[in-house]
């Protein structure tokens, strides 16, 4: 837990050149009126020119001038603190941006001076493998058909080496006496190689498979201090109150890093983007308030899903998919493929480090089985990573799986396992850094796009094979969260979620009407031309979940989703024929009257129960234990798809207008359903955030509230210590069964009032939820 202040809630803003820190400051009155505790900023350190996301930091020693610079941060901080609000900032300790070397002084110096650069140790480079040179995979196939031949379009430009628009430094003295760019290139501390070489031969650690993001060795104290000098100033000058740490699994020693960060910030509120698999706990010794909330997101989504629909939807998925493997097998195969292809360079580096540790000559006969067993271990690893000595069982689990299925690798397994199990040895540490990459790329960016049973389940931190959870399991998880991590973040949407929260809420309704959906889907596939396989099912779920969505946005989503799936087309080897067939399907949804009518009829069927699910999920996320985060704009309907769609500009003028109507008491039709422009959701968000900010004494425990009667399974209720949440689940099933009838809540003693309607709260659920599918009660005598 944090020693300092803890926010009542946060509101995440995407800061960029077109929405800079001054624009964020101008939004503070709106956020204050909404009830937000702290404003939560995306990365603000200097990023690659033109970067909208900010995760490609090129200079960690200053606030990005394009985002307003340090002066704008000071203005924002002063205004936030004047209002009693805090400021939390997203930071990126694992890597820096190197897309344009001239913009990153550290990287430029390394390329110029090689191992003699004073910044050489800042980067995680295998100098031996590269024979003293950093490999830069930028050369196109057409410019170097022969890997050992000259590079076309290489030239000397203004004292630099140029390749198309790229510019690279020239080491002192290496261009004297020649104007031949090929010769000058051969004398440098770097080597320009084919972009294809990154998969197998890259000699610097990256952020996943992104060549333009180079890993830094923040475990080195000098590197930590150099890369955190500006962050230290924020806390020294009390400009920033908390931090969100991006991708801690990429760090060599996450626990040690968090110790250093806690010392630097004075034990400020810090949350980490740690993805936990179901049943996995955050390491207990980490000095952090907890995760950024993907684990809770998965529970909230699943407790609202009708379990009986799982079998029908699974059979539909099996009928459509070409790859009929069960989910665990699909995951393992996807991870194996990633380890053998786009992240094979990381596997090879672990093998090289094992050879050094064992003092053996890594000839081909030794190297191949070692690399293969590493691939199999990484594919079988059950969580993102272990943190030895904690999590030793995960390594043993993977080893047992490999031993059971690959007897031919027994000798190699016996060779590498003791090294990987020794937490102080270099291969063990690198294996831990690598397993998270393999999991993320194999599952989040591959398997999630191949499984279409119910795509609202295909979310970061979730396991699609866990279809739904019972309300008692949800209560148990939340009670445990209250006991162990009450200051962790809770979220429903982020800049990395695959589908916005309200898209998922609508898609989840399909579990209540699986036979109807199967008939609708078959009709759609008959009406509109579609390629075979399961991908059209995934795409059409996205379409009805986000409808009305523009043609351009759905085309962009289709391209990203089918290339991530990698079954018929990929980013590096697109198949024009297959992609045309997918885009033809998208166009048919807009241009073919029969297909359009089917989509619109499906949306009409799903919209109202989806609205109910959306409000239920939102109120749960705002009131369960933890610090609720509202992703920018999601106080109204959030029907975005995967990034960059979910990073689009937000219409804050509309939100100000609607919030003013609420504040003035103007009727806004909060019970009018999904066509209310989000007013009902805004009302729920404002009410819950203001209560959490103004009455923290009402949120000090977690006690389930029992419901009895005909429709008891359709309600979830809990008391947080004076604030009591009630939400509807499975609304179609509720309607089919005849409604609430005599269903009652066993409210704790006292007089209760529903803040959403302003009326005294009745124990009869049908009366309590007559206007909205959710209620937020408070004790009148407190």
C-alpha positions in Angstrom: 0.0 0.0 0.0 1.0 3.6 -0.5 2.4 5.7 2.4 1.1 8.9 0.8 -2.1 10.1 -0.7 -4.4 7.7 -2.5 -6.8 9.0 -5.2 -10.5 8.4 -4.8 -10.5 7.9 -8.6 -8.5 8.7 -11.7 -9.4 9.9 -15.2 -7.0 8.9 -18.0 -6.2 11.4 -20.6 -4.2 10.9 -23.8 -1.8 13.8 -23.9 -0.4 14.6 -27.4 0.5 17.6 -29.5 -3.1 18.2 -30.5 -4.2 17.8 -26.8 -1.4 19.0 -24.7 -0.9 19.7 -21.0 -2.6 23.1 -21.2 -5.6 21.5 -22.9 -5.6 18.9 -20.0 -5.5 21.8 -17.5 -8.5 23.5 -19.2 -10.4 20.2 -18.8 -9.9 20.2 -15.0 -13.2 22.1 -14.1 -15.1 19.5 -16.0 -13.3 16.6 -14.3 -13.7 18.2 -10.9 -17.5 18.6 -11.5 -17.6 14.9 -12.7 -16.1 13.9 -9.3 -12.7 12.8 -10.5 -10.0 12.5 -7.8 -6.8 12.7 -9.8 -6.1 13.4 -13.4 -4.1 10.5 -15.0 -1.8 11.5 -17.9 -0.3 9.3 -20.6 3.5 9.5 -21.0 4.6 13.1 -21.1 8.4 12.7 -21.4 9.8 13.8 -24.7 8.7 11.2 -27.3 9.5 10.6 -31.0 8.4 13.6 -33.1 4.8 13.2 -34.0 4.1 10.4 -31.5 0.5 10.4 -30.4 0.9 7.7 -27.7 4.1 8.8 -26.0 5.5 5.3 -25.3 8.5 5.9 -27.6 10.3 8.3 -25.2 13.5 9.6 -26.8 14.6 11.9 -24.0 13.6 10.9 -20.5 15.2 14.0 -18.9 12.6 16.5 -19.9 8.8 17.0 -20.4 8.0 16.8 -24.1 7.9 20.4 -25.6 5.3 19.1 -28.1 3.1 18.2 -25.2 3.5 21.6 -23.5 6.9 21.2 -21.8 7.7 21.6 -18.1 5.9 25.0 -17.8 2.6 23.5 -18.9 3.0 20.6 -16.4 3.6 23.1 -13.7 0.4 25.0 -14.7 -1.6 21.9 -14.8 -0.3 20.6 -11.4 -0.9 24.0 -9.7 -4.5 24.1 -10.9 -5.2 20.4 -10.0 -3.8 20.9 -6.5 -5.7 24.1 -6.1 -8.9 22.1 -6.7 -7.8 19.3 -4.3 -7.0 17.0 -7.2 -3.9 15.0 -7.7 -1.8 14.2 -10.8 -0.7 10.7 -11.8 1.6 10.1 -14.8 2.3 7.0 -16.9 6.0 6.2 -17.2 8.0 3.9 -19.4 11.1 2.5 -17.7 11.7 -0.6 -19.9 12.6 1.0 -23.2 13.2 4.2 -25.3 12.4 5.1 -28.8 15.1 4.8 -31.4 13.2 5.1 -34.7 15.1 8.3 -35.6 18.5 8.0 -33.9 19.2 11.7 -34.1 16.3 12.4 -31.7 17.7 10.1 -29.0 21.1 11.4 -27.7 21.9 8.2 -25.9 21.3 5.9 -28.8 23.1 8.3 -31.3 26.2 8.3 -29.1 26.2 4.5 -28.9 25.9 4.2 -32.7 28.7 6.7 -33.1 31.1 5.4 -30.5 30.1 1.7 -30.0 31.2 0.0 -26.9 33.3 3.0 -26.0 30.2 5.2 -25.7 29.5 6.4 -22.2 25.9 5.2 -22.8 26.8 1.8 -24.1 25.8 0.1 -20.8 22.5 1.9 -20.9 21.3 -0.4 -23.6 20.8 -4.2 -23.4 23.0 -5.0 -26.4 24.8 -8.4 -27.0 28.1 -6.9 -28.4 29.7 -10.3 -28.7 26.9 -11.7 -31.0 27.0 -8.6 -33.1 30.8 -8.7 -33.3 31.0 -5.3 -31.7 28.3 -3.8 -33.9 24.6 -3.0 -33.3 22.4 -4.5 -36.0 19.9 -2.1 -37.3 17.1 -3.9 -39.3 16.0 -1.1 -41.7 17.1 -2.3 -45.2 14.3 -3.1 -47.7 14.5 -6.3 -49.8 14.7 -4.3 -53.0 17.8 -2.4 -51.8 19.9 -5.4 -50.8 18.9 -8.7 -52.6 22.3 -10.1 -51.6 22.8 -10.0 -47.8 26.5 -9.6 -48.3 26.2 -7.2 -51.2 26.1 -3.4 -51.4 23.1 -1.5 -50.0 21.3 0.6 -52.6 20.3 4.2 -51.7 23.1 4.5 -49.2 24.8 7.8 -49.2 26.8 10.4 -47.3 24.6 13.4 -46.2 25.8 16.4 -44.2 28.4 14.4 -42.3 26.0 11.5 -41.7 25.2 8.2 -43.3 21.9 8.3 -45.1 19.6 5.5 -46.2 16.4 6.9 -47.7 15.0 9.1 -44.9 17.1 7.5 -42.2 20.2 9.3 -40.8 22.9 7.6 -38.8 26.1 9.0 -37.2 29.6 8.4 -38.5 32.3 7.4 -36.1 35.2 9.9 -35.8 37.8 9.4 -38.6 35.9 6.7 -40.4 35.0 8.8 -43.4 38.4 10.3 -44.0 39.9 9.7 -47.4 36.8 8.2 -49.0 33.4 9.3 -50.3 32.2 5.7 -50.7 29.2 5.2 -48.4 29.5 1.4 -48.6 33.1 1.6 -47.2 32.1 4.2 -44.6 29.2 1.9 -43.5 31.6 -1.0 -43.1 33.7 1.0 -40.6 30.8 1.9 -38.3 29.8 0.5 -34.9 26.5 -0.5 -36.4 25.5 -2.5 -39.4 22.4 -1.8 -41.5 20.7 -5.2 -42.2 17.5 -6.4 -43.8 14.4 -5.8 -41.8 13.8 -9.5 -41.9 17.0 -10.1 -39.8 15.2 -8.8 -36.7 13.4 -12.1 -36.1 16.5 -14.2 -35.7 19.6 -12.0 -35.5 18.8 -8.8 -33.6 21.4 -8.2 -30.9 19.6 -5.6 -28.7 16.5 -6.3 -26.6 13.4 -4.6 -27.8 9.9 -3.9 -26.5 8.3 -7.1 -27.7 8.9 -7.2 -31.5 9.1 -3.4 -32.1 12.5 -2.7 -33.6 12.2 1.0 -32.9 11.9 0.6 -29.1 15.2 -0.5 -27.5 15.3 -2.0 -24.0 17.3 -0.1 -21.4 19.2 -1.6 -18.4 17.3 0.3 -15.7 18.6 -2.3 -13.2 21.9 -0.4 -13.4 21.8 2.3 -10.8 23.4 4.9 -13.1 20.8 4.1 -15.8 18.0 4.4 -13.3 19.2 7.8 -12.1 19.8 9.1 -15.6 16.4 7.9 -16.8 14.5 9.1 -13.8 16.1 12.5 -13.2 13.0 14.4 -14.5 10.6 12.0 -12.6 12.6 12.7 -9.4 12.1 16.5 -10.0 8.4 16.0 -10.3 8.2 14.6 -6.8 10.8 16.8 -5.3 8.9 19.8 -6.5 5.5 18.2 -5.7 4.3 18.5 -9.3 3.1 14.8 -9.5 1.5 12.7 -6.9 1.6 9.1 -8.3 2.8 6.9 -11.2 1.6 4.2 -13.5 4.5 1.9 -14.5 4.3 0.5 -18.0 5.2 -3.1 -18.7 7.1 -4.1 -15.5 7.6 -7.6 -16.8 10.2 -6.3 -19.3 12.4 -5.2 -16.4 15.3 -7.5 -15.2 14.4 -7.0 -11.5 10.9 -5.6 -11.2 10.9 -5.8 -7.4 14.2 -4.0 -7.1 13.0 -1.3 -9.5 9.9 -0.7 -7.5 12.0 -0.4 -4.4 14.1 2.3 -6.1 11.0 4.0 -7.4 9.4 4.0 -3.9 12.5 5.6 -2.4 12.6 8.2 -5.2 8.9 9.1 -4.8 8.6 8.8 -1.0 6.3 5.8 -1.3 3.9 7.6 -3.5 0.8 5.8 -5.0 2.2 3.6 -7.8 0.3 1.0 -9.8 1.9 -1.4 -12.3 0.7 -2.7 -15.6 1.1 -6.3 -14.5 -1.1 -8.8 -16.3 -2.1 -11.6 -13.9 -3.5 -14.9 -15.2 -6.6 -16.2 -13.4 -5.6 -17.4 -9.9 -2.3 -15.6 -10.0 -1.3 -13.0 -7.3 0.9 -10.0 -7.5 4.2 -10.7 -5.8 3.7 -9.8 -2.2 7.0 -7.9 -1.7 6.5 -5.4 -4.5 6.2 -1.9 -3.2 3.2 -0.9 -5.2 -0.5 -0.3 -4.5 -1.3 -3.0 -7.1 -2.1 -3.6 -10.7 -3.8 -1.3 -13.2 -6.9 -3.4 -13.1 -7.1 -5.9 -16.0 -7.7 -8.7 -13.5 -10.8 -7.0 -12.1 -12.0 -6.1 -15.6 -12.1 -9.8 -16.4 -14.2 -10.6 -13.3 -16.7 -7.8 -13.9 -17.2 -8.9 -17.5 -17.7 -12.5 -16.6 -20.1 -12.1 -13.7 -22.5 -10.5 -16.1 -22.4 -13.3 -18.7 -25.1 -16.1 -18.8 -23.2 -19.4 -18.4 -25.6 -21.6 -20.3 -24.8 -19.9 -23.6 -21.2 -21.1 -23.5 -21.8 -24.5 -25.0 -23.8 -23.3 -28.0 -21.4 -20.5 -28.8 -18.4 -22.9 -28.4 -20.0 -25.3 -30.9 -20.6 -22.4 -33.3 -17.0 -21.4 -33.0 -15.8 -25.0 -33.6 -18.0 -25.3 -36.7 -16.6 -22.1 -38.2 -13.0 -22.2 -37.2 -10.4 -24.0 -39.4 -8.2 -24.4 -36.4 -10.3 -26.6 -34.1 -7.8 -26.9 -31.3 -9.0 -26.3 -27.7 -8.0 -23.0 -26.2 -5.0 -24.3 -24.2 -3.6 -25.9 -27.3 -4.2 -22.9 -29.4 -2.4 -20.7 -26.9 0.6 -23.0 -26.7 0.8 -23.3 -30.5 0.6 -19.5 -30.9 3.3 -18.9 -28.3 5.5 -21.5 -29.9 5.1 -19.8 -33.3 6.0 -16.4 -31.8 9.1 -17.9 -30.1 10.2 -19.5 -33.4 9.6 -16.4 -35.5 9.3 -12.7 -34.5 10.9 -13.3 -31.1 13.4 -16.0 -32.0 16.3 -13.6 -31.6 15.5 -13.4 -27.8 15.4 -17.2 -27.7 18.8 -17.4 -29.4 20.2 -14.9 -26.9 19.2 -17.0 -24.0 20.8 -20.0 -25.6 24.1 -18.0 -26.1 24.0 -17.0 -22.4 23.5 -20.6 -21.3 26.5 -21.6 -23.4 28.6 -19.0 -21.6 27.3 -20.1 -18.2 28.1 -23.8 -19.0 31.4 -22.9 -20.7 30.5 -24.9 -23.8 31.1 -24.3 -27.5 27.6 -23.5 -28.9 28.1 -25.3 -32.2 25.0 -26.3 -34.2 24.6 -29.7 -32.7 24.5 -28.2 -29.2 22.6 -25.0 -30.1 19.6 -26.4 -32.0 18.2 -28.7 -29.3 18.8 -26.0 -26.6 17.0 -23.4 -28.7 14.2 -25.9 -29.3 13.7 -26.7 -25.6 13.7 -23.0 -24.8 10.9 -22.5 -27.3 8.9 -25.3 -25.8 9.4 -24.1 -22.3 8.3 -20.6 -23.2 5.3 -22.0 -25.1 4.2 -24.0 -22.1 4.8 -21.3 -19.5 1.5 -20.8 -17.7 1.8 -17.2 -16.7 3.5 -14.1 -18.2 6.6 -14.5 -16.1 8.0 -15.7 -12.8 10.0 -13.7 -10.3 12.4 -16.3 -8.9 12.6 -17.6 -6.3 8.9 -16.9 -6.2 7.0 -18.7 -9.0 9.5 -21.6 -9.3 6.4 -23.8 -9.7 5.6 -22.2 -13.0 9.0 -23.1 -14.5 8.5 -26.7 -13.2 5.0 -26.8 -14.7 6.4 -25.9 -18.1 9.3 -28.4 -17.7 6.9 -31.2 -16.8 4.8 -30.4 -19.9 7.8 -30.5 -22.2 9.2 -33.7 -20.6 5.8 -35.4 -21.0 5.4 -34.4 -24.7 8.9 -34.1 -26.1 11.0 -37.1 -24.9 13.5 -36.2 -27.6 14.4 -33.0 -25.8 15.0 -34.7 -22.4 18.8 -34.2 -22.5 18.5 -30.6 -23.5 15.9 -30.0 -20.8 18.1 -31.5 -18.2 20.9 -29.3 -19.3 19.1 -25.9 -19.3 16.7 -26.4 -16.4 19.2 -26.0 -13.5 20.5 -22.8 -15.2 17.0 -21.3 -15.7 16.0 -22.2 -12.1 19.0 -20.3 -10.6 17.7 -16.8 -10.1 21.2 -15.1 -10.1 22.3 -16.4 -13.4 22.0 -14.3 -16.5 20.0 -16.9 -18.6 17.5 -17.2 -15.8 16.9 -13.5 -15.7 16.6 -13.1 -19.4 14.2 -16.1 -19.6 12.0 -14.2 -17.1 12.1 -11.1 -19.2 11.3 -13.0 -22.4 8.4 -15.2 -21.2 6.1 -12.2 -20.8 6.9 -11.1 -24.4 6.0 -14.5 -25.7 2.7 -14.6 -23.8 1.7 -11.1 -24.8 2.4 -11.6 -28.5 1.2 -15.2 -28.7 -2.1 -14.7 -26.8 -3.1 -11.0 -26.9 -1.9 -10.4 -30.4 -2.6 -13.8 -32.0 -4.8 -16.3 -30.2 -7.3 -13.6 -29.2 -7.9 -13.0 -32.9 -8.4 -16.6 -33.7 -11.1 -17.5 -31.1 -14.6 -16.2 -31.7 -16.8 -18.1 -29.2 -17.6 -14.8 -27.4 -15.2 -12.1 -28.2 -15.9 -10.0 -25.1 -13.9 -12.6 -23.3 -10.8 -12.0 -25.5 -9.4 -9.3 -23.4 -6.0 -8.5 -21.8 -5.8 -10.4 -18.5 -8.6 -12.7 -19.3 -8.8 -16.3 -20.2 -11.5 -17.0 -22.9 -11.9 -20.6 -21.7 -13.3 -19.1 -18.4 -16.7 -18.3 -19.8 -18.4 -16.8 -16.8 -18.3 -16.7 -13.0 -20.9 -17.1 -10.4 -21.9 -14.2 -8.2 -20.6 -15.9 -5.1 -17.2 -16.3 -6.7 -17.3 -12.6 -7.7 -18.1 -11.6 -4.1 -15.3 -13.8 -2.8 -12.8 -12.2 -5.2 -13.8 -8.7 -4.2 -13.7 -9.4 -0.5 -10.2 -10.7 -1.0 -9.3 -7.6 -3.0 -10.6 -5.4 -0.2 -8.3 -7.3 2.3 -5.2 -7.4 0.1 -5.1 -4.6 -2.4 -7.8 -1.9 -1.7 -5.7 0.8 -3.3 -5.0 -1.0 -6.7 -6.6 0.4 -9.8 -9.9 -0.8 -11.3 -10.6 -0.3 -15.0 -13.0 -1.2 -17.8 -11.3 0.4 -20.7 -7.6 1.3 -21.4 -5.5 2.4 -24.4 -4.7 -1.3 -24.8 -8.1 -3.0 -24.5 -9.2 -4.9 -27.6 -12.8 -3.6 -27.4 -14.3 -0.7 -25.5 -16.3 -1.5 -22.4 -19.7 -0.9 -24.0 -18.8 -3.0 -27.1 -18.0 -5.9 -24.8 -21.2 -5.3 -22.8 -23.3 -5.6 -25.9 -21.4 -8.6 -27.3 -21.8 -10.4 -23.9 -25.6 -10.4 -24.5 -25.0 -13.1 -27.2 -24.5 -15.6 -24.4 -28.2 -15.1 -23.5 -29.4 -15.6 -27.1 -26.9 -18.1 -28.6 -29.3 -19.9 -30.9 -30.7 -16.6 -32.2 -27.2 -15.4 -32.8 -26.2 -18.5 -34.7 -29.2 -18.1 -37.0 -28.4 -14.4 -37.5 -24.8 -15.1 -38.2 -25.6 -17.8 -40.8 -28.0 -15.3 -42.5 -25.3 -12.6 -42.5 -22.7 -15.0 -44.0 -25.2 -16.1 -46.6 -26.1 -12.5 -47.5 -22.6 -11.0 -47.6 -19.6 -12.5 -49.3 -17.2 -13.8 -46.6 -14.0 -15.8 -46.6 -14.2 -19.2 -44.8 -13.1 -19.8 -41.3 -13.8 -18.2 -37.9 -12.5 -14.7 -38.6 -15.7 -13.3 -40.1 -17.5 -14.4 -36.9 -15.0 -12.3 -34.9 -15.4 -9.4 -37.3 -19.2 -9.4 -37.2 -19.2 -9.5 -33.4 -17.1 -6.3 -33.5 -19.5 -4.8 -36.0 -22.7 -5.4 -34.0 -20.9 -4.5 -30.8 -19.7 -1.1 -32.0 -22.6 -0.3 -34.4 -23.1 2.4 -35.6 -19.4 2.5 -36.5 -18.0 4.2 -39.6 -17.0 2.2 -42.6 -13.4 3.6 -42.3 -13.1 2.5 -38.6 -14.4 -1.0 -39.3 -12.0 -1.4 -42.3 -9.1 -0.3 -40.1 -10.1 -2.8 -37.4 -10.5 -5.6 -39.9 -7.0 -5.0 -41.3 -5.4 -5.1 -37.9 -7.4 -8.0 -36.6 -6.8 -10.3 -39.5 -3.1 -9.5 -39.6 -2.8 -10.1 -35.9 -4.6 -13.4 -36.2 -2.0 -14.5 -38.8 -4.0 -17.4 -40.2 -4.3 -16.1 -43.8 -2.4 -12.8 -43.8 0.2 -11.1 -41.7 1.8 -7.7 -41.3 5.0 -8.8 -43.0 3.4 -11.0 -45.7 -0.1 -9.7 -46.5 -2.2 -11.8 -48.7 -4.0 -9.4 -51.1 -6.7 -11.9 -52.1 -7.7 -12.8 -48.6 -7.6 -9.2 -47.4 -9.8 -8.1 -50.3 -12.4 -10.7 -49.4 -12.5 -9.4 -45.8 -12.8 -5.8 -46.9 -15.6 -6.8 -49.3 -17.4 -8.3 -46.3 -17.0 -5.0 -44.5 -18.4 -3.0 -47.4 -21.3 -5.3 -47.8 -22.5 -4.4 -44.3 -22.9 -0.8 -45.5 -23.8 -1.3 -49.2 -25.9 -4.5 -49.4 -29.4 -3.8 -48.1 -30.0 -7.3 -46.9 -26.7 -7.4 -44.9 -27.4 -3.9 -43.5 -30.9 -4.9 -42.4 -29.6 -8.0 -40.7 -26.9 -6.0 -38.8 -29.4 -3.3 -37.8 -32.0 -5.9 -36.6 -29.3 -7.6 -34.6 -28.2 -4.3 -33.0 -31.8 -3.5 -32.2 -32.1 -6.9 -30.4 -28.9 -6.4 -28.4 -28.9 -2.7 -27.7 -31.2 -2.5 -24.7 -29.8 -5.5 -22.8 -26.3 -4.3 -23.8 -27.2 -0.9 -22.2 -28.2 -2.7 -19.0 -24.9 -4.7 -19.0 -22.9 -1.5 -19.7 -24.4 0.4 -16.8 -24.0 -2.6 -14.5 -20.3 -3.1 -15.5 -19.7 0.7 -15.0 -21.2 0.9 -11.6 -19.4 -2.3 -10.5 -16.1 -0.9 -11.7 -16.7 2.4 -9.8 -17.7 0.9 -6.5 -15.8 -2.4 -6.0 -12.6 -2.2 -3.9 -9.9 -0.3 -5.6 -9.3 3.0 -7.2 -11.6 3.3 -10.2 -10.2 4.7 -13.4 -12.4 6.3 -16.1 -10.7 6.0 -19.5 -11.1 9.3 -21.5 -14.6 9.7 -22.8 -16.0 6.5 -21.3 -18.3 8.4 -19.1 -20.5 8.3 -22.2 -20.8 5.3 -24.4 -17.4 3.8 -25.2 -17.8 1.9 -28.4 -14.2 1.9 -29.5 -12.3 -1.0 -30.9 -8.6 -1.8 -30.5 -5.9 0.9 -30.7 -5.5 3.3 -32.4 -9.3 3.4 -32.6 -9.6 3.8 -28.8 -7.1 6.7 -28.9 -9.3 8.9 -31.1 -10.0 12.5 -30.0 -12.8 12.9 -27.5 -15.7 15.3 -27.8 -15.3 17.0 -24.5 -17.6 19.9 -25.5 -20.5 17.4 -25.7 -19.5 16.0 -22.3 -19.4 19.4 -20.7 -22.8 20.2 -22.1 -24.4 17.0 -20.9 -22.8 17.3 -17.5 -24.0 20.9 -17.1 -27.5 19.6 -17.8 -27.1 17.0 -15.0 -25.7 19.6 -12.6 -28.6 22.0 -13.3 -31.1 19.3 -12.7 -32.4 19.5 -16.3 -34.3 16.3 -17.2 -31.9 14.2 -19.4 -33.9 11.0 -19.7 -31.6 8.9 -17.6 -33.8 5.9 -18.1 -34.4 6.3 -21.8 -32.1 3.4 -22.7 -29.3 3.0 -25.2 -30.4 6.0 -27.4 -29.8 8.6 -24.7 -26.4 9.7 -26.0 -24.9 8.3 -22.8 -26.7 10.5 -20.3 -27.7 7.6 -18.1 -24.1 6.4 -18.0 -22.8 9.9 -17.3 -25.3 10.1 -14.4 -24.0 6.9 -13.0 -20.4 7.9 -13.3 -20.9 11.4 -11.8 -22.9 10.0 -8.9 -20.5 7.3 -8.0 -17.3 9.4 -8.5 -18.6 12.2 -6.4 -19.7 9.8 -3.6 -16.3 8.1 -3.6 -14.5 11.5 -3.4 -16.8 13.2 -0.9 -17.6 10.2 1.4 -14.6 7.8 1.5 -15.9 6.7 4.9 -18.6 4.8 3.0 -16.1 2.6 1.2 -14.2 0.8 3.9 -15.2 -2.8 3.6 -17.0 -5.3 1.3 -20.0 -7.3 2.4 -22.3 -9.2 -0.1 -26.0 -8.4 0.2 -28.2 -11.4 -0.2 -31.1 -11.5 -2.6 -33.9 -14.0 -2.3 -36.9 -14.8 -4.5 -37.7 -15.7 -8.1 -35.0 -13.7 -9.8 -32.3 -13.7 -7.2 -29.6 -14.9 -9.6 -30.2 -11.8 -11.8 -29.0 -9.3 -9.1 -25.6 -8.6 -7.6 -25.5 -6.4 -4.5 -22.9 -5.5 -1.9 -22.3 -3.0 0.9 -19.0 -1.1 1.0 -19.6 0.2 4.5 -22.6 2.6 3.9 -22.6 2.7 0.1 -24.5 -0.1 -1.4 -24.4 -1.2 -5.0 -27.2 -3.1 -6.8 -26.9 -4.2 -10.5 -28.8 -6.3 -12.9 -27.2 -9.3 -14.6 -28.5 -11.3 -17.6 -31.4 -8.9 -18.4 -32.9 -11.1 -21.2 -33.1 -14.1 -19.0 -34.7 -11.8 -16.4 -37.4 -10.7 -18.8 -38.0 -14.2 -20.1 -38.6 -15.4 -16.5 -41.3 -12.8 -15.9 -39.2 -10.0 -14.3 -38.3 -9.4 -10.7 -41.7 -10.4 -9.2 -41.1 -10.9 -5.5 -37.3 -10.8 -5.5 -36.0 -8.9 -2.4 -32.8 -7.6 -1.1 -31.9 -8.2 2.6 -30.7 -4.6 3.2 -28.6 -3.9 6.2 -30.5 -2.1 9.0 -31.2 1.6 8.5 -32.9 3.9 6.1 -31.5 3.8 2.6 -31.9 6.2 -0.4 -31.0 5.6 -4.1 -28.7 8.4 -5.2 -29.5 7.7 -8.8 -33.2 8.4 -8.5 -33.3 10.4 -5.3 -36.0 8.1 -3.9 -36.0 6.0 -0.7 -34.8 2.6 -1.4 -37.2 -0.3 -1.4 -36.1 -3.9 -0.6 -38.2 -5.1 -3.5 -35.8 -5.2 -6.4 -38.5 -4.6 -9.0 -39.4 -1.3 -7.4 -35.8 -0.3 -6.7 -34.7 -0.9 -10.3 -37.9 0.4 -12.0 -36.1 3.3 -13.8 -32.5 2.1 -14.2 -31.0 -1.4 -14.1 -28.6 -0.2 -11.4 -28.9 1.5 -8.0 -26.4 3.2 -5.6 -27.8 3.4 -2.1 -26.5 5.3 0.9 -27.6 5.1 4.5 -29.8 8.2 5.4 -28.5 8.2 9.0 -24.8 8.5 8.1 
